[in-house]
């Protein structure tokens, strides 16, 4: 019997990846998001900004002040168009 592996989705309120346990979005999640939003970079950035705001509230509630400082780079920095 095959066990289904968890997807690379955020585990709230810690914002760690459900599959690999690192800070979300992990590399696999970034690749999936880029493919899903191909040709729709503005929509991707809006989606990620919304998730960043949600994460900021949840991580602050957990007392993750040091983690909050890097949220912009973590959620949006990688998704900006290069050029």
N, CA, C and O atoms as a Maestro MAE file, in Angstrom:
{
 s_m_m2io_version
 :::
 2.0.0
}

f_m_ct {
 s_m_title
 :::
 protein
 m_atom[332] {
  # First column is atom index #
  i_m_mmod_type
  r_m_x_coord
  r_m_y_coord
  r_m_z_coord
  i_m_residue_number
  s_m_chain_name
  s_m_pdb_residue_name
  s_m_pdb_atom_name
  i_m_atomic_number
  :::
  1 25 0.840 -1.177 0.000 1 A "UNK " " N  " 7
  2 3 0.000 0.000 0.000 1 A "UNK " " CA " 6
  3 2 0.888 1.244 0.000 1 A "UNK " " C  " 6
  4 15 1.818 1.342 0.801 1 A "UNK " " O  " 8
  5 25 0.613 2.168 -0.870 2 A "UNK " " N  " 7
  6 3 1.407 3.376 -1.015 2 A "UNK " " CA " 6
  7 2 0.878 4.479 -0.108 2 A "UNK " " C  " 6
  8 15 -0.316 4.775 -0.093 2 A "UNK " " O  " 8
  9 25 1.792 5.081 0.645 3 A "UNK " " N  " 7
  10 3 1.401 6.211 1.492 3 A "UNK " " CA " 6
  11 2 1.578 7.482 0.697 3 A "UNK " " C  " 6
  12 15 2.598 7.683 0.037 3 A "UNK " " O  " 8
  13 25 0.593 8.325 0.764 4 A "UNK " " N  " 7
  14 3 0.676 9.605 0.065 4 A "UNK " " CA " 6
  15 2 1.508 10.572 0.886 4 A "UNK " " C  " 6
  16 15 1.274 10.762 2.080 4 A "UNK " " O  " 8
  17 25 2.485 11.180 0.225 5 A "UNK " " N  " 7
  18 3 3.353 12.152 0.890 5 A "UNK " " CA " 6
  19 2 2.623 13.479 0.991 5 A "UNK " " C  " 6
  20 15 1.863 13.837 0.091 5 A "UNK " " O  " 8
  21 25 2.840 14.203 2.057 6 A "UNK " " N  " 7
  22 3 2.193 15.506 2.169 6 A "UNK " " CA " 6
  23 2 2.708 16.472 1.104 6 A "UNK " " C  " 6
  24 15 3.854 16.383 0.664 6 A "UNK " " O  " 8
  25 25 1.852 17.381 0.706 7 A "UNK " " N  " 7
  26 3 2.242 18.380 -0.280 7 A "UNK " " CA " 6
  27 2 3.064 19.470 0.395 7 A "UNK " " C  " 6
  28 15 3.058 19.602 1.619 7 A "UNK " " O  " 8
  29 25 3.758 20.231 -0.403 8 A "UNK " " N  " 7
  30 3 4.595 21.322 0.105 8 A "UNK " " CA " 6
  31 2 3.719 22.554 0.337 8 A "UNK " " C  " 6
  32 15 3.782 23.539 -0.399 8 A "UNK " " O  " 8
  33 25 2.906 22.462 1.381 9 A "UNK " " N  " 7
  34 3 1.973 23.516 1.759 9 A "UNK " " CA " 6
  35 2 2.346 24.024 3.149 9 A "UNK " " C  " 6
  36 15 3.004 23.316 3.912 9 A "UNK " " O  " 8
  37 25 1.926 25.257 3.484 10 A "UNK " " N  " 7
  38 3 2.273 25.782 4.804 10 A "UNK " " CA " 6
  39 2 1.453 25.139 5.909 10 A "UNK " " C  " 6
  40 15 0.264 24.862 5.751 10 A "UNK " " O  " 8
  41 25 2.110 24.912 7.013 11 A "UNK " " N  " 7
  42 3 1.437 24.436 8.213 11 A "UNK " " CA " 6
  43 2 1.248 25.644 9.124 11 A "UNK " " C  " 6
  44 15 2.209 26.185 9.672 11 A "UNK " " O  " 8
  45 25 0.021 26.046 9.269 12 A "UNK " " N  " 7
  46 3 -0.274 27.219 10.082 12 A "UNK " " CA " 6
  47 2 -0.439 26.805 11.532 12 A "UNK " " C  " 6
  48 15 -0.998 25.734 11.768 12 A "UNK " " O  " 8
  49 25 -0.009 27.548 12.495 13 A "UNK " " N  " 7
  50 3 0.481 28.918 12.471 13 A "UNK " " CA " 6
  51 2 2.002 29.036 12.414 13 A "UNK " " C  " 6
  52 15 2.534 30.142 12.512 13 A "UNK " " O  " 8
  53 25 2.712 27.919 12.257 14 A "UNK " " N  " 7
  54 3 4.175 27.978 12.286 14 A "UNK " " CA " 6
  55 2 4.790 28.354 10.942 14 A "UNK " " C  " 6
  56 15 5.941 28.787 10.882 14 A "UNK " " O  " 8
  57 25 4.033 28.189 9.876 15 A "UNK " " N  " 7
  58 3 4.496 28.491 8.526 15 A "UNK " " CA " 6
  59 2 5.731 27.689 8.150 15 A "UNK " " C  " 6
  60 15 6.662 28.202 7.530 15 A "UNK " " O  " 8
  61 25 5.720 26.421 8.537 16 A "UNK " " N  " 7
  62 3 6.718 25.449 8.101 16 A "UNK " " CA " 6
  63 2 6.056 24.582 7.047 16 A "UNK " " C  " 6
  64 15 4.837 24.408 7.060 16 A "UNK " " O  " 8
  65 25 6.846 24.039 6.137 17 A "UNK " " N  " 7
  66 3 6.326 23.185 5.074 17 A "UNK " " CA " 6
  67 2 5.824 21.864 5.663 17 A "UNK " " C  " 6
  68 15 6.502 21.240 6.479 17 A "UNK " " O  " 8
  69 25 4.637 21.452 5.243 18 A "UNK " " N  " 7
  70 3 4.061 20.192 5.721 18 A "UNK " " CA " 6
  71 2 4.861 18.982 5.259 18 A "UNK " " C  " 6
  72 15 4.862 17.950 5.929 18 A "UNK " " O  " 8
  73 25 5.535 19.095 4.132 19 A "UNK " " N  " 7
  74 3 6.261 17.958 3.568 19 A "UNK " " CA " 6
  75 2 7.696 17.867 4.059 19 A "UNK " " C  " 6
  76 15 8.156 16.785 4.425 19 A "UNK " " O  " 8
  77 25 8.417 18.997 4.074 20 A "UNK " " N  " 7
  78 3 9.845 18.924 4.389 20 A "UNK " " CA " 6
  79 2 10.227 19.632 5.694 20 A "UNK " " C  " 6
  80 15 11.354 19.490 6.169 20 A "UNK " " O  " 8
  81 25 9.301 20.386 6.267 21 A "UNK " " N  " 7
  82 3 9.527 20.979 7.575 21 A "UNK " " CA " 6
  83 2 10.325 22.269 7.615 21 A "UNK " " C  " 6
  84 15 10.541 22.828 8.690 21 A "UNK " " O  " 8
  85 25 10.771 22.757 6.448 22 A "UNK " " N  " 7
  86 3 11.539 24.006 6.484 22 A "UNK " " CA " 6
  87 2 10.580 25.185 6.324 22 A "UNK " " C  " 6
  88 15 9.391 25.001 6.065 22 A "UNK " " O  " 8
  89 25 11.110 26.389 6.482 23 A "UNK " " N  " 7
  90 3 10.285 27.587 6.369 23 A "UNK " " CA " 6
  91 2 9.590 27.615 5.012 23 A "UNK " " C  " 6
  92 15 10.225 27.438 3.973 23 A "UNK " " O  " 8
  93 25 8.284 27.839 5.034 24 A "UNK " " N  " 7
  94 3 7.501 27.896 3.807 24 A "UNK " " CA " 6
  95 2 7.488 29.315 3.287 24 A "UNK " " C  " 6
  96 15 7.362 30.235 4.095 24 A "UNK " " O  " 8
  97 25 7.609 29.557 1.987 25 A "UNK " " N  " 7
  98 3 7.628 28.578 0.911 25 A "UNK " " CA " 6
  99 2 9.019 27.960 0.719 25 A "UNK " " C  " 6
  100 15 10.017 28.664 0.564 25 A "UNK " " O  " 8
  101 25 9.051 26.657 0.734 26 A "UNK " " N  " 7
  102 3 10.292 25.919 0.481 26 A "UNK " " CA " 6
  103 2 10.570 25.927 -1.026 26 A "UNK " " C  " 6
  104 15 9.764 26.436 -1.806 26 A "UNK " " O  " 8
  105 25 11.678 25.380 -1.421 27 A "UNK " " N  " 7
  106 3 12.039 25.363 -2.850 27 A "UNK " " CA " 6
  107 2 10.997 24.661 -3.705 27 A "UNK " " C  " 6
  108 15 10.656 25.134 -4.789 27 A "UNK " " O  " 8
  109 25 10.493 23.538 -3.222 28 A "UNK " " N  " 7
  110 3 9.480 22.811 -3.994 28 A "UNK " " CA " 6
  111 2 8.201 23.623 -4.125 28 A "UNK " " C  " 6
  112 15 7.571 23.609 -5.182 28 A "UNK " " O  " 8
  113 25 7.806 24.325 -3.077 29 A "UNK " " N  " 7
  114 3 6.606 25.163 -3.131 29 A "UNK " " CA " 6
  115 2 6.814 26.325 -4.098 29 A "UNK " " C  " 6
  116 15 5.902 26.681 -4.844 29 A "UNK " " O  " 8
  117 25 7.996 26.911 -4.090 30 A "UNK " " N  " 7
  118 3 8.293 28.011 -5.003 30 A "UNK " " CA " 6
  119 2 8.181 27.544 -6.457 30 A "UNK " " C  " 6
  120 15 7.593 28.235 -7.289 30 A "UNK " " O  " 8
  121 25 8.734 26.398 -6.756 31 A "UNK " " N  " 7
  122 3 8.650 25.870 -8.122 31 A "UNK " " CA " 6
  123 2 7.206 25.613 -8.531 31 A "UNK " " C  " 6
  124 15 6.809 25.924 -9.654 31 A "UNK " " O  " 8
  125 25 6.419 25.042 -7.616 32 A "UNK " " N  " 7
  126 3 5.008 24.773 -7.897 32 A "UNK " " CA " 6
  127 2 4.247 26.077 -8.134 32 A "UNK " " C  " 6
  128 15 3.442 26.173 -9.061 32 A "UNK " " O  " 8
  129 25 4.506 27.076 -7.292 33 A "UNK " " N  " 7
  130 3 3.821 28.362 -7.433 33 A "UNK " " CA " 6
  131 2 4.196 29.056 -8.737 33 A "UNK " " C  " 6
  132 15 3.328 29.610 -9.411 33 A "UNK " " O  " 8
  133 25 5.480 29.035 -9.104 34 A "UNK " " N  " 7
  134 3 5.903 29.643 -10.365 34 A "UNK " " CA " 6
  135 2 5.220 28.966 -11.558 34 A "UNK " " C  " 6
  136 15 4.821 29.637 -12.509 34 A "UNK " " O  " 8
  137 25 5.089 27.656 -11.506 35 A "UNK " " N  " 7
  138 3 4.421 26.934 -12.588 35 A "UNK " " CA " 6
  139 2 2.923 27.251 -12.602 35 A "UNK " " C  " 6
  140 15 2.334 27.466 -13.662 35 A "UNK " " O  " 8
  141 25 2.324 27.276 -11.429 36 A "UNK " " N  " 7
  142 3 0.883 27.523 -11.319 36 A "UNK " " CA " 6
  143 2 0.525 28.937 -11.798 36 A "UNK " " C  " 6
  144 15 -0.523 29.137 -12.411 36 A "UNK " " O  " 8
  145 25 1.378 29.893 -11.523 37 A "UNK " " N  " 7
  146 3 1.117 31.290 -11.870 37 A "UNK " " CA " 6
  147 2 1.925 31.752 -13.088 37 A "UNK " " C  " 6
  148 15 2.155 32.949 -13.261 37 A "UNK " " O  " 8
  149 25 2.349 30.822 -13.918 38 A "UNK " " N  " 7
  150 3 3.125 31.175 -15.111 38 A "UNK " " CA " 6
  151 2 2.352 32.183 -15.947 38 A "UNK " " C  " 6
  152 15 1.191 31.961 -16.290 38 A "UNK " " O  " 8
  153 25 3.010 33.298 -16.273 39 A "UNK " " N  " 7
  154 3 2.371 34.334 -17.061 39 A "UNK " " CA " 6
  155 2 1.455 35.241 -16.261 39 A "UNK " " C  " 6
  156 15 0.801 36.119 -16.825 39 A "UNK " " O  " 8
  157 25 1.403 35.036 -14.952 40 A "UNK " " N  " 7
  158 3 0.526 35.825 -14.078 40 A "UNK " " CA " 6
  159 2 1.307 36.280 -12.846 40 A "UNK " " C  " 6
  160 15 0.861 36.084 -11.715 40 A "UNK " " O  " 8
  161 25 2.457 36.879 -13.068 41 A "UNK " " N  " 7
  162 3 3.354 37.248 -11.956 41 A "UNK " " CA " 6
  163 2 2.678 38.196 -10.966 41 A "UNK " " C  " 6
  164 15 2.866 38.059 -9.757 41 A "UNK " " O  " 8
  165 25 1.893 39.155 -11.464 42 A "UNK " " N  " 7
  166 3 1.211 40.092 -10.565 42 A "UNK " " CA " 6
  167 2 0.262 39.348 -9.629 42 A "UNK " " C  " 6
  168 15 0.196 39.660 -8.440 42 A "UNK " " O  " 8
  169 25 -0.462 38.381 -10.147 43 A "UNK " " N  " 7
  170 3 -1.374 37.590 -9.314 43 A "UNK " " CA " 6
  171 2 -0.606 36.784 -8.273 43 A "UNK " " C  " 6
  172 15 -1.050 36.657 -7.132 43 A "UNK " " O  " 8
  173 25 0.538 36.242 -8.662 44 A "UNK " " N  " 7
  174 3 1.379 35.504 -7.718 44 A "UNK " " CA " 6
  175 2 1.839 36.414 -6.587 44 A "UNK " " C  " 6
  176 15 1.793 36.028 -5.419 44 A "UNK " " O  " 8
  177 25 2.281 37.616 -6.928 45 A "UNK " " N  " 7
  178 3 2.759 38.545 -5.909 45 A "UNK " " CA " 6
  179 2 1.638 38.970 -4.967 45 A "UNK " " C  " 6
  180 15 1.862 39.119 -3.765 45 A "UNK " " O  " 8
  181 25 0.441 39.164 -5.498 46 A "UNK " " N  " 7
  182 3 -0.705 39.498 -4.639 46 A "UNK " " CA " 6
  183 2 -1.013 38.346 -3.699 46 A "UNK " " C  " 6
  184 15 -1.236 38.559 -2.507 46 A "UNK " " O  " 8
  185 25 -1.027 37.134 -4.222 47 A "UNK " " N  " 7
  186 3 -1.277 35.947 -3.402 47 A "UNK " " CA " 6
  187 2 -0.232 35.814 -2.298 47 A "UNK " " C  " 6
  188 15 -0.572 35.573 -1.140 47 A "UNK " " O  " 8
  189 25 1.034 35.971 -2.659 48 A "UNK " " N  " 7
  190 3 2.106 35.836 -1.674 48 A "UNK " " CA " 6
  191 2 2.065 36.955 -0.635 48 A "UNK " " C  " 6
  192 15 2.353 36.714 0.537 48 A "UNK " " O  " 8
  193 25 1.716 38.164 -1.043 49 A "UNK " " N  " 7
  194 3 1.603 39.277 -0.092 49 A "UNK " " CA " 6
  195 2 0.484 39.013 0.906 49 A "UNK " " C  " 6
  196 15 0.608 39.342 2.086 49 A "UNK " " O  " 8
  197 25 -0.598 38.424 0.438 50 A "UNK " " N  " 7
  198 3 -1.709 38.072 1.322 50 A "UNK " " CA " 6
  199 2 -1.265 37.021 2.343 50 A "UNK " " C  " 6
  200 15 -1.583 37.120 3.528 50 A "UNK " " O  " 8
  201 25 -0.532 36.024 1.872 51 A "UNK " " N  " 7
  202 3 -0.031 34.992 2.780 51 A "UNK " " CA " 6
  203 2 1.003 35.563 3.747 51 A "UNK " " C  " 6
  204 15 1.052 35.159 4.909 51 A "UNK " " O  " 8
  205 25 1.826 36.496 3.279 52 A "UNK " " N  " 7
  206 3 2.812 37.123 4.153 52 A "UNK " " CA " 6
  207 2 2.114 37.863 5.293 52 A "UNK " " C  " 6
  208 15 2.551 37.772 6.441 52 A "UNK " " O  " 8
  209 25 1.051 38.583 5.000 53 A "UNK " " N  " 7
  210 3 0.306 39.303 6.030 53 A "UNK " " CA " 6
  211 2 -0.290 38.327 7.041 53 A "UNK " " C  " 6
  212 15 -0.248 38.578 8.246 53 A "UNK " " O  " 8
  213 25 -0.841 37.225 6.561 54 A "UNK " " N  " 7
  214 3 -1.395 36.197 7.444 54 A "UNK " " CA " 6
  215 2 -0.300 35.592 8.316 54 A "UNK " " C  " 6
  216 15 -0.493 35.402 9.517 54 A "UNK " " O  " 8
  217 25 0.834 35.293 7.719 55 A "UNK " " N  " 7
  218 3 1.946 34.709 8.462 55 A "UNK " " CA " 6
  219 2 2.469 35.677 9.520 55 A "UNK " " C  " 6
  220 15 2.814 35.259 10.625 55 A "UNK " " O  " 8
  221 25 2.530 36.963 9.190 56 A "UNK " " N  " 7
  222 3 3.034 37.951 10.139 56 A "UNK " " CA " 6
  223 2 2.187 37.970 11.401 56 A "UNK " " C  " 6
  224 15 2.722 38.030 12.508 56 A "UNK " " O  " 8
  225 25 0.874 37.919 11.244 57 A "UNK " " N  " 7
  226 3 -0.024 37.915 12.403 57 A "UNK " " CA " 6
  227 2 0.157 36.634 13.212 57 A "UNK " " C  " 6
  228 15 0.278 36.682 14.436 57 A "UNK " " O  " 8
  229 25 0.175 35.496 12.533 58 A "UNK " " N  " 7
  230 3 0.261 34.218 13.234 58 A "UNK " " CA " 6
  231 2 1.610 34.034 13.912 58 A "UNK " " C  " 6
  232 15 1.672 33.542 15.039 58 A "UNK " " O  " 8
  233 25 2.682 34.417 13.247 59 A "UNK " " N  " 7
  234 3 4.006 34.275 13.854 59 A "UNK " " CA " 6
  235 2 4.186 35.256 15.014 59 A "UNK " " C  " 6
  236 15 4.851 34.932 15.998 59 A "UNK " " O  " 8
  237 25 3.603 36.445 14.907 60 A "UNK " " N  " 7
  238 3 3.669 37.404 16.019 60 A "UNK " " CA " 6
  239 2 2.945 36.844 17.236 60 A "UNK " " C  " 6
  240 15 3.400 37.001 18.369 60 A "UNK " " O  " 8
  241 25 1.805 36.185 16.990 61 A "UNK " " N  " 7
  242 3 1.064 35.568 18.092 61 A "UNK " " CA " 6
  243 2 1.871 34.472 18.774 61 A "UNK " " C  " 6
  244 15 1.702 34.211 19.965 61 A "UNK " " O  " 8
  245 25 2.754 33.829 18.000 62 A "UNK " " N  " 7
  246 3 3.614 32.775 18.557 62 A "UNK " " CA " 6
  247 2 4.867 33.349 19.207 62 A "UNK " " C  " 6
  248 15 5.646 32.615 19.816 62 A "UNK " " O  " 8
  249 25 5.062 34.662 19.077 63 A "UNK " " N  " 7
  250 3 6.257 35.288 19.638 63 A "UNK " " CA " 6
  251 2 7.458 35.169 18.730 63 A "UNK " " C  " 6
  252 15 8.592 35.135 19.208 63 A "UNK " " O  " 8
  253 25 7.235 35.105 17.433 64 A "UNK " " N  " 7
  254 3 8.332 34.938 16.477 64 A "UNK " " CA " 6
  255 2 8.856 36.248 15.947 64 A "UNK " " C  " 6
  256 15 8.967 36.415 14.733 64 A "UNK " " O  " 8
  257 25 9.186 37.190 16.823 65 A "UNK " " N  " 7
  258 3 9.638 38.510 16.404 65 A "UNK " " CA " 6
  259 2 10.833 38.486 15.485 65 A "UNK " " C  " 6
  260 15 10.876 39.245 14.516 65 A "UNK " " O  " 8
  261 25 11.805 37.638 15.758 66 A "UNK " " N  " 7
  262 3 12.988 37.596 14.888 66 A "UNK " " CA " 6
  263 2 12.636 37.035 13.521 66 A "UNK " " C  " 6
  264 15 13.231 37.439 12.522 66 A "UNK " " O  " 8
  265 25 11.689 36.119 13.455 67 A "UNK " " N  " 7
  266 3 11.286 35.536 12.177 67 A "UNK " " CA " 6
  267 2 10.548 36.553 11.316 67 A "UNK " " C  " 6
  268 15 10.564 36.450 10.089 67 A "UNK " " O  " 8
  269 25 9.899 37.538 11.945 68 A "UNK " " N  " 7
  270 3 9.114 38.509 11.197 68 A "UNK " " CA " 6
  271 2 9.976 39.410 10.321 68 A "UNK " " C  " 6
  272 15 9.528 39.875 9.273 68 A "UNK " " O  " 8
  273 25 11.191 39.652 10.742 69 A "UNK " " N  " 7
  274 3 12.064 40.572 10.017 69 A "UNK " " CA " 6
  275 2 12.329 40.120 8.585 69 A "UNK " " C  " 6
  276 15 12.471 40.969 7.705 69 A "UNK " " O  " 8
  277 25 12.398 38.854 8.324 70 A "UNK " " N  " 7
  278 3 12.722 38.352 6.997 70 A "UNK " " CA " 6
  279 2 11.538 37.906 6.169 70 A "UNK " " C  " 6
  280 15 11.718 37.264 5.134 70 A "UNK " " O  " 8
  281 25 10.327 38.232 6.603 71 A "UNK " " N  " 7
  282 3 9.155 37.731 5.884 71 A "UNK " " CA " 6
  283 2 9.041 38.281 4.466 71 A "UNK " " C  " 6
  284 15 8.614 37.559 3.565 71 A "UNK " " O  " 8
  285 25 9.404 39.513 4.253 72 A "UNK " " N  " 7
  286 3 9.288 40.070 2.902 72 A "UNK " " CA " 6
  287 2 10.166 39.286 1.919 72 A "UNK " " C  " 6
  288 15 9.703 38.887 0.851 72 A "UNK " " O  " 8
  289 25 11.416 39.072 2.281 73 A "UNK " " N  " 7
  290 3 12.302 38.300 1.398 73 A "UNK " " CA " 6
  291 2 11.805 36.875 1.252 73 A "UNK " " C  " 6
  292 15 11.835 36.312 0.158 73 A "UNK " " O  " 8
  293 25 11.353 36.295 2.339 74 A "UNK " " N  " 7
  294 3 10.896 34.908 2.332 74 A "UNK " " CA " 6
  295 2 9.679 34.710 1.435 74 A "UNK " " C  " 6
  296 15 9.602 33.722 0.705 74 A "UNK " " O  " 8
  297 25 8.728 35.641 1.482 75 A "UNK " " N  " 7
  298 3 7.494 35.468 0.723 75 A "UNK " " CA " 6
  299 2 7.512 36.125 -0.646 75 A "UNK " " C  " 6
  300 15 6.940 35.583 -1.592 75 A "UNK " " O  " 8
  301 25 8.155 37.279 -0.775 76 A "UNK " " N  " 7
  302 3 8.051 38.030 -2.016 76 A "UNK " " CA " 6
  303 2 9.370 38.211 -2.773 76 A "UNK " " C  " 6
  304 15 9.370 38.307 -4.000 76 A "UNK " " O  " 8
  305 25 10.471 38.256 -2.061 77 A "UNK " " N  " 7
  306 3 11.755 38.550 -2.691 77 A "UNK " " CA " 6
  307 2 12.113 37.621 -3.822 77 A "UNK " " C  " 6
  308 15 12.653 38.062 -4.837 77 A "UNK " " O  " 8
  309 25 11.828 36.361 -3.672 78 A "UNK " " N  " 7
  310 3 12.188 35.372 -4.687 78 A "UNK " " CA " 6
  311 2 11.266 35.419 -5.900 78 A "UNK " " C  " 6
  312 15 11.639 34.951 -6.976 78 A "UNK " " O  " 8
  313 25 10.075 35.974 -5.743 79 A "UNK " " N  " 7
  314 3 9.053 35.903 -6.806 79 A "UNK " " CA " 6
  315 2 9.063 37.112 -7.720 79 A "UNK " " C  " 6
  316 15 8.353 37.131 -8.726 79 A "UNK " " O  " 8
  317 25 9.848 38.111 -7.391 80 A "UNK " " N  " 7
  318 3 9.887 39.305 -8.240 80 A "UNK " " CA " 6
  319 2 10.562 38.976 -9.568 80 A "UNK " " C  " 6
  320 15 11.503 38.185 -9.627 80 A "UNK " " O  " 8
  321 25 10.064 39.594 -10.618 81 A "UNK " " N  " 7
  322 3 10.685 39.354 -11.932 81 A "UNK " " CA " 6
  323 2 12.137 39.830 -11.940 81 A "UNK " " C  " 6
  324 15 12.459 40.875 -11.376 81 A "UNK " " O  " 8
  325 25 12.978 39.079 -12.563 82 A "UNK " " N  " 7
  326 3 14.385 39.445 -12.709 82 A "UNK " " CA " 6
  327 2 14.520 40.325 -13.936 82 A "UNK " " C  " 6
  328 15 13.798 40.148 -14.917 82 A "UNK " " O  " 8
  329 25 15.439 41.270 -13.886 83 A "UNK " " N  " 7
  330 3 15.619 42.008 -15.098 83 A "UNK " " CA " 6
  331 2 16.050 43.357 -14.895 83 A "UNK " " C  " 6
  332 15 16.241 44.097 -15.860 83 A "UNK " " O  " 8
  :::
 }
 m_bond[331] {
  # First column is bond index #
  i_m_from
  i_m_to
  i_m_order
  :::
  1 1 2 1
  2 2 3 1
  3 3 4 2
  4 3 5 1
  5 5 6 1
  6 6 7 1
  7 7 8 2
  8 7 9 1
  9 9 10 1
  10 10 11 1
  11 11 12 2
  12 11 13 1
  13 13 14 1
  14 14 15 1
  15 15 16 2
  16 15 17 1
  17 17 18 1
  18 18 19 1
  19 19 20 2
  20 19 21 1
  21 21 22 1
  22 22 23 1
  23 23 24 2
  24 23 25 1
  25 25 26 1
  26 26 27 1
  27 27 28 2
  28 27 29 1
  29 29 30 1
  30 30 31 1
  31 31 32 2
  32 31 33 1
  33 33 34 1
  34 34 35 1
  35 35 36 2
  36 35 37 1
  37 37 38 1
  38 38 39 1
  39 39 40 2
  40 39 41 1
  41 41 42 1
  42 42 43 1
  43 43 44 2
  44 43 45 1
  45 45 46 1
  46 46 47 1
  47 47 48 2
  48 47 49 1
  49 49 50 1
  50 50 51 1
  51 51 52 2
  52 51 53 1
  53 53 54 1
  54 54 55 1
  55 55 56 2
  56 55 57 1
  57 57 58 1
  58 58 59 1
  59 59 60 2
  60 59 61 1
  61 61 62 1
  62 62 63 1
  63 63 64 2
  64 63 65 1
  65 65 66 1
  66 66 67 1
  67 67 68 2
  68 67 69 1
  69 69 70 1
  70 70 71 1
  71 71 72 2
  72 71 73 1
  73 73 74 1
  74 74 75 1
  75 75 76 2
  76 75 77 1
  77 77 78 1
  78 78 79 1
  79 79 80 2
  80 79 81 1
  81 81 82 1
  82 82 83 1
  83 83 84 2
  84 83 85 1
  85 85 86 1
  86 86 87 1
  87 87 88 2
  88 87 89 1
  89 89 90 1
  90 90 91 1
  91 91 92 2
  92 91 93 1
  93 93 94 1
  94 94 95 1
  95 95 96 2
  96 95 97 1
  97 97 98 1
  98 98 99 1
  99 99 100 2
  100 99 101 1
  101 101 102 1
  102 102 103 1
  103 103 104 2
  104 103 105 1
  105 105 106 1
  106 106 107 1
  107 107 108 2
  108 107 109 1
  109 109 110 1
  110 110 111 1
  111 111 112 2
  112 111 113 1
  113 113 114 1
  114 114 115 1
  115 115 116 2
  116 115 117 1
  117 117 118 1
  118 118 119 1
  119 119 120 2
  120 119 121 1
  121 121 122 1
  122 122 123 1
  123 123 124 2
  124 123 125 1
  125 125 126 1
  126 126 127 1
  127 127 128 2
  128 127 129 1
  129 129 130 1
  130 130 131 1
  131 131 132 2
  132 131 133 1
  133 133 134 1
  134 134 135 1
  135 135 136 2
  136 135 137 1
  137 137 138 1
  138 138 139 1
  139 139 140 2
  140 139 141 1
  141 141 142 1
  142 142 143 1
  143 143 144 2
  144 143 145 1
  145 145 146 1
  146 146 147 1
  147 147 148 2
  148 147 149 1
  149 149 150 1
  150 150 151 1
  151 151 152 2
  152 151 153 1
  153 153 154 1
  154 154 155 1
  155 155 156 2
  156 155 157 1
  157 157 158 1
  158 158 159 1
  159 159 160 2
  160 159 161 1
  161 161 162 1
  162 162 163 1
  163 163 164 2
  164 163 165 1
  165 165 166 1
  166 166 167 1
  167 167 168 2
  168 167 169 1
  169 169 170 1
  170 170 171 1
  171 171 172 2
  172 171 173 1
  173 173 174 1
  174 174 175 1
  175 175 176 2
  176 175 177 1
  177 177 178 1
  178 178 179 1
  179 179 180 2
  180 179 181 1
  181 181 182 1
  182 182 183 1
  183 183 184 2
  184 183 185 1
  185 185 186 1
  186 186 187 1
  187 187 188 2
  188 187 189 1
  189 189 190 1
  190 190 191 1
  191 191 192 2
  192 191 193 1
  193 193 194 1
  194 194 195 1
  195 195 196 2
  196 195 197 1
  197 197 198 1
  198 198 199 1
  199 199 200 2
  200 199 201 1
  201 201 202 1
  202 202 203 1
  203 203 204 2
  204 203 205 1
  205 205 206 1
  206 206 207 1
  207 207 208 2
  208 207 209 1
  209 209 210 1
  210 210 211 1
  211 211 212 2
  212 211 213 1
  213 213 214 1
  214 214 215 1
  215 215 216 2
  216 215 217 1
  217 217 218 1
  218 218 219 1
  219 219 220 2
  220 219 221 1
  221 221 222 1
  222 222 223 1
  223 223 224 2
  224 223 225 1
  225 225 226 1
  226 226 227 1
  227 227 228 2
  228 227 229 1
  229 229 230 1
  230 230 231 1
  231 231 232 2
  232 231 233 1
  233 233 234 1
  234 234 235 1
  235 235 236 2
  236 235 237 1
  237 237 238 1
  238 238 239 1
  239 239 240 2
  240 239 241 1
  241 241 242 1
  242 242 243 1
  243 243 244 2
  244 243 245 1
  245 245 246 1
  246 246 247 1
  247 247 248 2
  248 247 249 1
  249 249 250 1
  250 250 251 1
  251 251 252 2
  252 251 253 1
  253 253 254 1
  254 254 255 1
  255 255 256 2
  256 255 257 1
  257 257 258 1
  258 258 259 1
  259 259 260 2
  260 259 261 1
  261 261 262 1
  262 262 263 1
  263 263 264 2
  264 263 265 1
  265 265 266 1
  266 266 267 1
  267 267 268 2
  268 267 269 1
  269 269 270 1
  270 270 271 1
  271 271 272 2
  272 271 273 1
  273 273 274 1
  274 274 275 1
  275 275 276 2
  276 275 277 1
  277 277 278 1
  278 278 279 1
  279 279 280 2
  280 279 281 1
  281 281 282 1
  282 282 283 1
  283 283 284 2
  284 283 285 1
  285 285 286 1
  286 286 287 1
  287 287 288 2
  288 287 289 1
  289 289 290 1
  290 290 291 1
  291 291 292 2
  292 291 293 1
  293 293 294 1
  294 294 295 1
  295 295 296 2
  296 295 297 1
  297 297 298 1
  298 298 299 1
  299 299 300 2
  300 299 301 1
  301 301 302 1
  302 302 303 1
  303 303 304 2
  304 303 305 1
  305 305 306 1
  306 306 307 1
  307 307 308 2
  308 307 309 1
  309 309 310 1
  310 310 311 1
  311 311 312 2
  312 311 313 1
  313 313 314 1
  314 314 315 1
  315 315 316 2
  316 315 317 1
  317 317 318 1
  318 318 319 1
  319 319 320 2
  320 319 321 1
  321 321 322 1
  322 322 323 1
  323 323 324 2
  324 323 325 1
  325 325 326 1
  326 326 327 1
  327 327 328 2
  328 327 329 1
  329 329 330 1
  330 330 331 1
  331 331 332 2
  :::
 }
}
